[in-house]
């Protein structure tokens, strides 16, 4: 699988803050893990998670 980009933990946290109203996760860590999983499935490398 070809990697098309990368995200850091700080970037994932920024995305989580924006997406918070749409996510069902109860805390920041759970939101970051959810977004990291989606990012990996799209071919992104996730650093720091």
PDB file of N, CA, C, O and CB in Angstrom:
ATOM      1  N   UNK A   1       0.848  -1.177   0.000  1.00  0.00           N
ATOM      2  CA  UNK A   1       0.000   0.000   0.000  1.00  0.00           C
ATOM      3  C   UNK A   1       0.894   1.242   0.000  1.00  0.00           C
ATOM      4  O   UNK A   1       1.806   1.351   0.819  1.00  0.00           O
ATOM      5  CB  UNK A   1      -0.965  -0.003   1.227  1.00  0.00           C
ATOM      6  N   UNK A   2       0.641   2.149  -0.891  1.00  0.00           N
ATOM      7  CA  UNK A   2       1.437   3.361  -1.012  1.00  0.00           C
ATOM      8  C   UNK A   2       0.973   4.403   0.000  1.00  0.00           C
ATOM      9  O   UNK A   2      -0.220   4.685   0.114  1.00  0.00           O
ATOM     10  CB  UNK A   2       1.352   3.922  -2.439  1.00  0.00           C
ATOM     11  N   UNK A   3       1.928   4.969   0.731  1.00  0.00           N
ATOM     12  CA  UNK A   3       1.607   6.031   1.686  1.00  0.00           C
ATOM     13  C   UNK A   3       1.569   7.357   0.939  1.00  0.00           C
ATOM     14  O   UNK A   3       2.477   7.664   0.167  1.00  0.00           O
ATOM     15  CB  UNK A   3       2.646   6.079   2.857  1.00  0.00           C
ATOM     16  N   UNK A   4       0.525   8.138   1.166  1.00  0.00           N
ATOM     17  CA  UNK A   4       0.332   9.373   0.406  1.00  0.00           C
ATOM     18  C   UNK A   4       0.638  10.623   1.219  1.00  0.00           C
ATOM     19  O   UNK A   4       0.654  11.724   0.670  1.00  0.00           O
ATOM     20  CB  UNK A   4      -1.082   9.443  -0.105  1.00  0.00           C
ATOM     21  N   UNK A   5       0.879  10.474   2.511  1.00  0.00           N
ATOM     22  CA  UNK A   5       1.183  11.622   3.355  1.00  0.00           C
ATOM     23  C   UNK A   5       1.327  11.174   4.791  1.00  0.00           C
ATOM     24  O   UNK A   5       1.283   9.979   5.085  1.00  0.00           O
ATOM     25  CB  UNK A   5       0.097  12.698   3.234  1.00  0.00           C
ATOM     26  N   UNK A   6       1.500  12.138   5.690  1.00  0.00           N
ATOM     27  CA  UNK A   6       1.631  11.787   7.099  1.00  0.00           C
ATOM     28  C   UNK A   6       0.970  12.844   7.971  1.00  0.00           C
ATOM     29  O   UNK A   6       0.826  14.002   7.579  1.00  0.00           O
ATOM     30  CB  UNK A   6       3.109  11.626   7.482  1.00  0.00           C
ATOM     31  N   UNK A   7       0.576  12.416   9.155  1.00  0.00           N
ATOM     32  CA  UNK A   7      -0.026  13.299  10.148  1.00  0.00           C
ATOM     33  C   UNK A   7       0.686  13.094  11.479  1.00  0.00           C
ATOM     34  O   UNK A   7       1.047  11.969  11.826  1.00  0.00           O
ATOM     35  CB  UNK A   7      -1.557  13.033  10.286  1.00  0.00           C
ATOM     36  N   UNK A   8       0.885  14.164  12.217  1.00  0.00           N
ATOM     37  CA  UNK A   8       1.446  14.074  13.561  1.00  0.00           C
ATOM     38  C   UNK A   8       0.308  14.035  14.574  1.00  0.00           C
ATOM     39  O   UNK A   8      -0.848  14.288  14.236  1.00  0.00           O
ATOM     40  CB  UNK A   8       2.401  15.266  13.848  1.00  0.00           C
ATOM     41  N   UNK A   9       0.646  13.720  15.804  1.00  0.00           N
ATOM     42  CA  UNK A   9      -0.375  13.706  16.857  1.00  0.00           C
ATOM     43  C   UNK A   9      -1.004  15.091  17.011  1.00  0.00           C
ATOM     44  O   UNK A   9      -2.216  15.199  17.199  1.00  0.00           O
ATOM     45  CB  UNK A   9       0.235  13.244  18.201  1.00  0.00           C
ATOM     46  N   UNK A  10      -0.202  16.145  16.935  1.00  0.00           N
ATOM     47  CA  UNK A  10      -0.736  17.509  17.073  1.00  0.00           C
ATOM     48  C   UNK A  10      -1.757  17.802  15.973  1.00  0.00           C
ATOM     49  O   UNK A  10      -2.788  18.422  16.230  1.00  0.00           O
ATOM     50  CB  UNK A  10       0.411  18.549  17.026  1.00  0.00           C
ATOM     51  N   UNK A  11      -1.469  17.357  14.753  1.00  0.00           N
ATOM     52  CA  UNK A  11      -2.408  17.567  13.652  1.00  0.00           C
ATOM     53  C   UNK A  11      -3.691  16.772  13.881  1.00  0.00           C
ATOM     54  O   UNK A  11      -4.785  17.255  13.588  1.00  0.00           O
ATOM     55  CB  UNK A  11      -1.766  17.167  12.313  1.00  0.00           C
ATOM     56  N   UNK A  12      -3.556  15.552  14.405  1.00  0.00           N
ATOM     57  CA  UNK A  12      -4.739  14.739  14.705  1.00  0.00           C
ATOM     58  C   UNK A  12      -5.597  15.413  15.774  1.00  0.00           C
ATOM     59  O   UNK A  12      -6.825  15.389  15.692  1.00  0.00           O
ATOM     60  CB  UNK A  12      -4.323  13.326  15.169  1.00  0.00           C
ATOM     61  N   UNK A  13      -4.956  16.012  16.774  1.00  0.00           N
ATOM     62  CA  UNK A  13      -5.706  16.708  17.817  1.00  0.00           C
ATOM     63  C   UNK A  13      -6.435  17.921  17.248  1.00  0.00           C
ATOM     64  O   UNK A  13      -7.566  18.206  17.643  1.00  0.00           O
ATOM     65  CB  UNK A  13      -4.770  17.140  18.953  1.00  0.00           C
ATOM     66  N   UNK A  14      -5.795  18.640  16.322  1.00  0.00           N
ATOM     67  CA  UNK A  14      -6.457  19.778  15.675  1.00  0.00           C
ATOM     68  C   UNK A  14      -7.687  19.315  14.894  1.00  0.00           C
ATOM     69  O   UNK A  14      -8.743  19.945  14.955  1.00  0.00           O
ATOM     70  CB  UNK A  14      -5.475  20.511  14.735  1.00  0.00           C
ATOM     71  N   UNK A  15      -7.543  18.217  14.165  1.00  0.00           N
ATOM     72  CA  UNK A  15      -8.668  17.668  13.406  1.00  0.00           C
ATOM     73  C   UNK A  15      -9.777  17.236  14.367  1.00  0.00           C
ATOM     74  O   UNK A  15     -10.957  17.469  14.103  1.00  0.00           O
ATOM     75  CB  UNK A  15      -8.208  16.469  12.526  1.00  0.00           C
ATOM     76  N   UNK A  16      -9.396  16.605  15.484  1.00  0.00           N
ATOM     77  CA  UNK A  16     -10.386  16.143  16.462  1.00  0.00           C
ATOM     78  C   UNK A  16     -11.193  17.310  17.025  1.00  0.00           C
ATOM     79  O   UNK A  16     -12.401  17.186  17.227  1.00  0.00           O
ATOM     80  CB  UNK A  16      -9.694  15.384  17.603  1.00  0.00           C
ATOM     81  N   UNK A  17     -10.542  18.430  17.277  1.00  0.00           N
ATOM     82  CA  UNK A  17     -11.252  19.602  17.808  1.00  0.00           C
ATOM     83  C   UNK A  17     -12.282  20.113  16.801  1.00  0.00           C
ATOM     84  O   UNK A  17     -13.382  20.519  17.176  1.00  0.00           O
ATOM     85  CB  UNK A  17     -10.253  20.727  18.161  1.00  0.00           C
ATOM     86  N   UNK A  18     -11.915  20.088  15.526  1.00  0.00           N
ATOM     87  CA  UNK A  18     -12.838  20.541  14.480  1.00  0.00           C
ATOM     88  C   UNK A  18     -14.002  19.559  14.327  1.00  0.00           C
ATOM     89  O   UNK A  18     -15.151  19.969  14.164  1.00  0.00           O
ATOM     90  CB  UNK A  18     -12.093  20.701  13.133  1.00  0.00           C
ATOM     91  N   UNK A  19     -13.696  18.262  14.380  1.00  0.00           N
ATOM     92  CA  UNK A  19     -14.701  17.221  14.148  1.00  0.00           C
ATOM     93  C   UNK A  19     -15.486  16.827  15.397  1.00  0.00           C
ATOM     94  O   UNK A  19     -16.397  16.004  15.309  1.00  0.00           O
ATOM     95  CB  UNK A  19     -14.035  16.004  13.587  1.00  0.00           C
ATOM     96  N   UNK A  20     -15.156  17.393  16.552  1.00  0.00           N
ATOM     97  CA  UNK A  20     -15.756  16.984  17.817  1.00  0.00           C
ATOM     98  C   UNK A  20     -17.280  16.893  17.792  1.00  0.00           C
ATOM     99  O   UNK A  20     -17.822  15.921  18.317  1.00  0.00           O
ATOM    100  CB  UNK A  20     -15.346  17.932  18.880  1.00  0.00           C
ATOM    101  N   UNK A  21     -18.003  17.860  17.207  1.00  0.00           N
ATOM    102  CA  UNK A  21     -19.471  17.739  17.200  1.00  0.00           C
ATOM    103  C   UNK A  21     -19.981  16.511  16.431  1.00  0.00           C
ATOM    104  O   UNK A  21     -21.084  16.030  16.693  1.00  0.00           O
ATOM    105  CB  UNK A  21     -20.079  18.990  16.598  1.00  0.00           C
ATOM    106  N   UNK A  22     -19.191  16.012  15.494  1.00  0.00           N
ATOM    107  CA  UNK A  22     -19.616  14.882  14.665  1.00  0.00           C
ATOM    108  C   UNK A  22     -19.185  13.531  15.224  1.00  0.00           C
ATOM    109  O   UNK A  22     -19.658  12.495  14.757  1.00  0.00           O
ATOM    110  CB  UNK A  22     -19.070  15.040  13.274  1.00  0.00           C
ATOM    111  N   UNK A  23     -18.296  13.523  16.216  1.00  0.00           N
ATOM    112  CA  UNK A  23     -17.761  12.275  16.751  1.00  0.00           C
ATOM    113  C   UNK A  23     -18.498  11.880  18.023  1.00  0.00           C
ATOM    114  O   UNK A  23     -18.965  12.735  18.776  1.00  0.00           O
ATOM    115  CB  UNK A  23     -16.256  12.405  17.027  1.00  0.00           C
ATOM    116  N   UNK A  24     -18.595  10.577  18.251  1.00  0.00           N
ATOM    117  CA  UNK A  24     -19.278  10.080  19.444  1.00  0.00           C
ATOM    118  C   UNK A  24     -18.308   9.754  20.572  1.00  0.00           C
ATOM    119  O   UNK A  24     -18.736   9.365  21.658  1.00  0.00           O
ATOM    120  CB  UNK A  24     -20.090   8.852  19.102  1.00  0.00           C
ATOM    121  N   UNK A  25     -17.023   9.903  20.335  1.00  0.00           N
ATOM    122  CA  UNK A  25     -16.015   9.584  21.347  1.00  0.00           C
ATOM    123  C   UNK A  25     -16.163  10.516  22.551  1.00  0.00           C
ATOM    124  O   UNK A  25     -16.564  11.672  22.416  1.00  0.00           O
ATOM    125  CB  UNK A  25     -14.590   9.693  20.750  1.00  0.00           C
ATOM    126  N   UNK A  26     -15.830   9.989  23.730  1.00  0.00           N
ATOM    127  CA  UNK A  26     -16.039  10.750  24.959  1.00  0.00           C
ATOM    128  C   UNK A  26     -14.861  11.630  25.342  1.00  0.00           C
ATOM    129  O   UNK A  26     -15.049  12.620  26.048  1.00  0.00           O
ATOM    130  CB  UNK A  26     -16.334   9.816  26.079  1.00  0.00           C
ATOM    131  N   UNK A  27     -13.649  11.301  24.899  1.00  0.00           N
ATOM    132  CA  UNK A  27     -12.500  12.120  25.272  1.00  0.00           C
ATOM    133  C   UNK A  27     -11.562  12.306  24.082  1.00  0.00           C
ATOM    134  O   UNK A  27     -11.718  11.663  23.044  1.00  0.00           O
ATOM    135  CB  UNK A  27     -11.747  11.484  26.450  1.00  0.00           C
ATOM    136  N   UNK A  28     -10.597  13.186  24.250  1.00  0.00           N
ATOM    137  CA  UNK A  28      -9.683  13.538  23.159  1.00  0.00           C
ATOM    138  C   UNK A  28      -8.908  12.319  22.663  1.00  0.00           C
ATOM    139  O   UNK A  28      -8.735  12.148  21.456  1.00  0.00           O
ATOM    140  CB  UNK A  28      -8.706  14.624  23.615  1.00  0.00           C
ATOM    141  N   UNK A  29      -8.440  11.468  23.585  1.00  0.00           N
ATOM    142  CA  UNK A  29      -7.654  10.298  23.191  1.00  0.00           C
ATOM    143  C   UNK A  29      -8.464   9.386  22.271  1.00  0.00           C
ATOM    144  O   UNK A  29      -7.946   8.895  21.268  1.00  0.00           O
ATOM    145  CB  UNK A  29      -7.188   9.520  24.435  1.00  0.00           C
ATOM    146  N   UNK A  30      -9.716   9.162  22.607  1.00  0.00           N
ATOM    147  CA  UNK A  30     -10.571   8.306  21.780  1.00  0.00           C
ATOM    148  C   UNK A  30     -10.824   8.939  20.417  1.00  0.00           C
ATOM    149  O   UNK A  30     -10.847   8.244  19.401  1.00  0.00           O
ATOM    150  CB  UNK A  30     -11.905   8.034  22.488  1.00  0.00           C
ATOM    151  N   UNK A  31     -11.013  10.253  20.393  1.00  0.00           N
ATOM    152  CA  UNK A  31     -11.220  10.945  19.111  1.00  0.00           C
ATOM    153  C   UNK A  31      -9.972  10.842  18.241  1.00  0.00           C
ATOM    154  O   UNK A  31     -10.066  10.601  17.038  1.00  0.00           O
ATOM    155  CB  UNK A  31     -11.586  12.431  19.344  1.00  0.00           C
ATOM    156  N   UNK A  32      -8.797  11.027  18.855  1.00  0.00           N
ATOM    157  CA  UNK A  32      -7.541  10.941  18.106  1.00  0.00           C
ATOM    158  C   UNK A  32      -7.378   9.544  17.523  1.00  0.00           C
ATOM    159  O   UNK A  32      -6.986   9.399  16.365  1.00  0.00           O
ATOM    160  CB  UNK A  32      -6.334  11.293  19.010  1.00  0.00           C
ATOM    161  N   UNK A  33      -7.673   8.510  18.314  1.00  0.00           N
ATOM    162  CA  UNK A  33      -7.551   7.133  17.811  1.00  0.00           C
ATOM    163  C   UNK A  33      -8.507   6.879  16.654  1.00  0.00           C
ATOM    164  O   UNK A  33      -8.142   6.219  15.681  1.00  0.00           O
ATOM    165  CB  UNK A  33      -7.819   6.125  18.937  1.00  0.00           C
ATOM    166  N   UNK A  34      -9.725   7.395  16.751  1.00  0.00           N
ATOM    167  CA  UNK A  34     -10.710   7.225  15.682  1.00  0.00           C
ATOM    168  C   UNK A  34     -10.222   7.878  14.393  1.00  0.00           C
ATOM    169  O   UNK A  34     -10.276   7.271  13.323  1.00  0.00           O
ATOM    170  CB  UNK A  34     -12.068   7.820  16.098  1.00  0.00           C
ATOM    171  N   UNK A  35      -9.751   9.101  14.497  1.00  0.00           N
ATOM    172  CA  UNK A  35      -9.280   9.831  13.321  1.00  0.00           C
ATOM    173  C   UNK A  35      -8.013   9.186  12.767  1.00  0.00           C
ATOM    174  O   UNK A  35      -7.833   9.126  11.551  1.00  0.00           O
ATOM    175  CB  UNK A  35      -9.021  11.310  13.669  1.00  0.00           C
ATOM    176  N   UNK A  36      -7.136   8.705  13.645  1.00  0.00           N
ATOM    177  CA  UNK A  36      -5.916   8.031  13.197  1.00  0.00           C
ATOM    178  C   UNK A  36      -6.265   6.785  12.384  1.00  0.00           C
ATOM    179  O   UNK A  36      -5.630   6.511  11.366  1.00  0.00           O
ATOM    180  CB  UNK A  36      -5.029   7.654  14.404  1.00  0.00           C
ATOM    181  N   UNK A  37      -7.257   6.039  12.824  1.00  0.00           N
ATOM    182  CA  UNK A  37      -7.680   4.847  12.087  1.00  0.00           C
ATOM    183  C   UNK A  37      -8.211   5.195  10.711  1.00  0.00           C
ATOM    184  O   UNK A  37      -7.913   4.510   9.733  1.00  0.00           O
ATOM    185  CB  UNK A  37      -8.739   4.093  12.868  1.00  0.00           C
ATOM    186  N   UNK A  38      -8.994   6.254  10.634  1.00  0.00           N
ATOM    187  CA  UNK A  38      -9.510   6.697   9.335  1.00  0.00           C
ATOM    188  C   UNK A  38      -8.374   7.153   8.434  1.00  0.00           C
ATOM    189  O   UNK A  38      -8.359   6.855   7.240  1.00  0.00           O
ATOM    190  CB  UNK A  38     -10.529   7.833   9.514  1.00  0.00           C
ATOM    191  N   UNK A  39      -7.425   7.876   9.012  1.00  0.00           N
ATOM    192  CA  UNK A  39      -6.289   8.374   8.230  1.00  0.00           C
ATOM    193  C   UNK A  39      -5.463   7.214   7.676  1.00  0.00           C
ATOM    194  O   UNK A  39      -5.048   7.233   6.517  1.00  0.00           O
ATOM    195  CB  UNK A  39      -5.401   9.294   9.094  1.00  0.00           C
ATOM    196  N   UNK A  40      -5.231   6.206   8.516  1.00  0.00           N
ATOM    197  CA  UNK A  40      -4.456   5.041   8.051  1.00  0.00           C
ATOM    198  C   UNK A  40      -5.171   4.334   6.906  1.00  0.00           C
ATOM    199  O   UNK A  40      -4.531   3.890   5.953  1.00  0.00           O
ATOM    200  CB  UNK A  40      -4.216   4.051   9.210  1.00  0.00           C
ATOM    201  N   UNK A  41      -6.486   4.228   6.996  1.00  0.00           N
ATOM    202  CA  UNK A  41      -7.233   3.539   5.943  1.00  0.00           C
ATOM    203  C   UNK A  41      -7.211   4.316   4.632  1.00  0.00           C
ATOM    204  O   UNK A  41      -7.445   3.742   3.568  1.00  0.00           O
ATOM    205  CB  UNK A  41      -8.674   3.310   6.383  1.00  0.00           C
ATOM    206  N   UNK A  42      -6.933   5.620   4.698  1.00  0.00           N
ATOM    207  CA  UNK A  42      -6.830   6.445   3.490  1.00  0.00           C
ATOM    208  C   UNK A  42      -5.405   6.486   2.947  1.00  0.00           C
ATOM    209  O   UNK A  42      -5.149   7.145   1.939  1.00  0.00           O
ATOM    210  CB  UNK A  42      -7.310   7.862   3.780  1.00  0.00           C
ATOM    211  N   UNK A  43      -4.474   5.791   3.600  1.00  0.00           N
ATOM    212  CA  UNK A  43      -3.112   5.727   3.099  1.00  0.00           C
ATOM    213  C   UNK A  43      -2.159   6.733   3.720  1.00  0.00           C
ATOM    214  O   UNK A  43      -1.083   6.980   3.175  1.00  0.00           O
ATOM    215  CB  UNK A  43      -3.124   5.919   1.646  1.00  0.00           C
ATOM    216  N   UNK A  44      -2.533   7.315   4.848  1.00  0.00           N
ATOM    217  CA  UNK A  44      -1.656   8.264   5.531  1.00  0.00           C
ATOM    218  C   UNK A  44      -0.847   7.547   6.610  1.00  0.00           C
ATOM    219  O   UNK A  44      -1.321   6.585   7.214  1.00  0.00           O
ATOM    220  CB  UNK A  44      -2.477   9.419   6.150  1.00  0.00           C
ATOM    221  N   UNK A  45       0.357   8.016   6.843  1.00  0.00           N
ATOM    222  CA  UNK A  45       1.166   7.538   7.948  1.00  0.00           C
ATOM    223  C   UNK A  45       0.819   8.386   9.163  1.00  0.00           C
ATOM    224  O   UNK A  45       0.752   9.612   9.068  1.00  0.00           O
ATOM    225  CB  UNK A  45       2.697   7.604   7.616  1.00  0.00           C
ATOM    226  N   UNK A  46       0.599   7.740  10.301  1.00  0.00           N
ATOM    227  CA  UNK A  46       0.250   8.457  11.525  1.00  0.00           C
ATOM    228  C   UNK A  46       1.416   8.330  12.495  1.00  0.00           C
ATOM    229  O   UNK A  46       1.825   7.222  12.842  1.00  0.00           O
ATOM    230  CB  UNK A  46      -1.074   7.905  12.157  1.00  0.00           C
ATOM    231  N   UNK A  47       1.948   9.467  12.929  1.00  0.00           N
ATOM    232  CA  UNK A  47       3.107   9.488  13.823  1.00  0.00           C
ATOM    233  C   UNK A  47       2.681   9.873  15.232  1.00  0.00           C
ATOM    234  O   UNK A  47       1.911  10.815  15.420  1.00  0.00           O
ATOM    235  CB  UNK A  47       4.179  10.465  13.303  1.00  0.00           C
ATOM    236  N   UNK A  48       3.179   9.148  16.214  1.00  0.00           N
ATOM    237  CA  UNK A  48       2.943   9.513  17.601  1.00  0.00           C
ATOM    238  C   UNK A  48       1.683   8.961  18.224  1.00  0.00           C
ATOM    239  O   UNK A  48       1.292   9.381  19.313  1.00  0.00           O
ATOM    240  CB  UNK A  48       2.911  10.951  17.709  1.00  0.00           C
ATOM    241  N   UNK A  49       1.040   8.024  17.546  1.00  0.00           N
ATOM    242  CA  UNK A  49      -0.178   7.434  18.115  1.00  0.00           C
ATOM    243  C   UNK A  49       0.017   5.940  18.216  1.00  0.00           C
ATOM    244  O   UNK A  49      -0.880   5.229  18.668  1.00  0.00           O
ATOM    245  CB  UNK A  49      -1.436   7.771  17.255  1.00  0.00           C
TER     246      UNK A  49
END
